[in-house]
Amino acid sequence: MENIFIILFGLSMIYISATSRLTSHINILIIQGWLLFFICISGISNEQWFNFGLFDNIKVNLPHLYSIIFIIVETLVVKAFVIPMFLKKVLRKTNAHRDSEANIPHFYALVISSLILFAGFIAASIQSSVFELISSLHFGVSIAVIIISLWLITIKHTVLSNVISFITMENGIFLLSLSVANEMPIIINLGVLLDIFIAVFILGMLVNEINTKFEDLEVSQLSELKDYE
Amino acid sequence: MINLILLFPILACFIIFLFKNKNLSNMMITLYAIIHLVTSGLIGLGIIPELSQNKFFAIDNLNKIFLIVLSIVYMAVAIYNNEYMKNENINKLRHYAYAVLLFIFSMTGAILSTNLGIMWIFIEGTTLASAYLIYFHKTKHSIEAAWKYVFICSIGIALAFVGIILLTVATGNLSSLYWADLYKNAHLFNPFWLKMAFVFIMFGIGTKMGLAPVHFWLPDAHAEAPSPISALLSATLLNSAFLMILNVFKITILAGCDGYARLMLSVMGFLSLFIAAVFVYHINNYKRMLAYSSVENMGILAIGTALGGNAMIAVILHLIGHSFIKASFFLTSGNILKIYDTKKIKSITGLMITDKKTGWLWLLSFIGITALPPSVLFISEFLTIKTMLEKWSYILPIIFLILLTIILYGIGKAVLSMSFGNEKINVNRQDFDNRMYVPQFVLIILAFILGLYIPQDFSNIIYNAVIGF
């Protein structure tokens, strides 16, 4: 079950690379938030401690409960609700609904991101002793998602789609952190979440400022600072 | 004591929030600087032992140097800041004070943290806290610089987090990110994943440190930020990123796969020198010139780290010297900007006649940063080249020297043409308070004294810091 969600998560990146409407990109962010939630929950449900007796002995199971609460907050509240809502607000304010002039036609973008995802699956199927330390499908898909996001940042033209690609990259990194058997301590997870959240918030504010100071939200506007004048 | 320097800025932010007073903002910045300097001096030099048992923050042999450098530079900036910012309106000044306090707080947190994850959080925190400071002037240029800064650094730091995840893969069953545990168990780590982790952390945090080829935010941000902030960015922020790289590098040494890390550090170091040489040569913006000089000096630090051994002593000396001199250089550039109201090198001549003290500071900073004696950078670069000759072939030291000479020529041409010549007509002569001269002067004197004489106690501190590299 977990694998299906992971594959769907990878496929969502292909959808982002092939479309130009920013609203649908934000909707994909919501879907990714839900998918990450399902991936976490189906991963947790395989753990030994996950059973109906979880709530019987609250004191012993407190760390597990914390991690469940944290996952719900991180995936459903922040990734699937707060960040997309905030971006939608920015979108309404700036009236930039499309990013139609990417450097590469959508068809080619679709092909290239499919190839990267395919390479991710191939990496996941490598049989090697070093890959025994991690869960390979998580690893392959998340690396593919990170690379596709970085590549999208370079080809997209508006600053808002750059922010969206940045968030999909963070989602990819979240998936990567799930591939590791050692869980990060909750305090570090919280700090990371807070940082990313504030980063998105500041980027959103800057998008608003760019919108008021410049003619439009094209990245090419932001090239006035040069070494040689 | 550590708790004091970490809790005070948060308290100060609340006080500024509650009482809307113009003087209060600057006062809190200065008060924090005093507390920071006294505390870090006392615990760093071991005058009083650290009593609080804080799990996440502690002082050790290496980070005490970074902490003291941060304190001294911040103190100088805070004094300068009082005069530099006196004409801003109250609201802007309050926001500025929040951002500065949080910026110093996150740098202190990053330097003192005993845990890799916590350090990452604080380094990302520095980006977020300083975003407003770069955007302070609210012009088209400053928004462009702030956007590039936040975006590029956030991506870099996100990649560093990938590195941390891969490091946890390498640790196997350790499940701890405390530096002490990582060092103790480094020999058990999986070398493949450790190398992968180092690549990601090096590129990610290297972005923050300003190493080429991931330095693109640096010239823009340094040039557009107000001068006190440029000084803080260059003299303290880059150091705290460097500390994280040093710590991770130490893990690779203990794990026995440092060859790869050394190669990467030296390649990025030489590339930084090359980029700085190419851009400094023809540059027409003096703040960007100083920014490229920071790229150069970070490159030298990376090369020194790659060399190891005696070069590590050079690295520590270089780090201290660069921080002091570059802070002084940037603060002096603030004076020049106020007098001439332009950042163009070609529009400025006769600085010595217009404002003699600023002119002298500009020249002395130049002598310091280009490693002419008696600057401490002379000793550190000499030691680096000496170690390079011992460890590597003759070709690399020659390339190193050629690149340094080009940079010396580039900076020298600009500084000399600005300092001498006829005075410009219609220049906005200003009567600066001593607070806009003394901090730079003290920083330069410190760097020059270290170039002539290093006290025994201080050299012991340096020796202890570089054990294990």
Interface residues (C-beta under 8 A of the other chain):
Chain A: V130 L133 I134 I146 L150 I153 V159 N162 F166 M169 E170 I173 L176 S177 S179 V180 N182 E183 M184 P185 I187 I188 G191 V192 L194 D195 I196 I198 A199 I202 L203 L206 E209 I210 K213 F214 L222 S223 E224 L225 D227 Y228 E229
Chain B: N115 G117 I118 W120 I121 E124 G125 T127 L128 A131 Y135 K138 K140 H141 I143 E144 A145 A146 W147 K148 V150 F151 S154 I155 A158 F161 V162 I165 T168 V169 A170 T171 G172 N173 L174 S175 L177 N190 F192 W193 P219 D220 A223 E224 F279 H282 I283 N284 N285 R288 K344
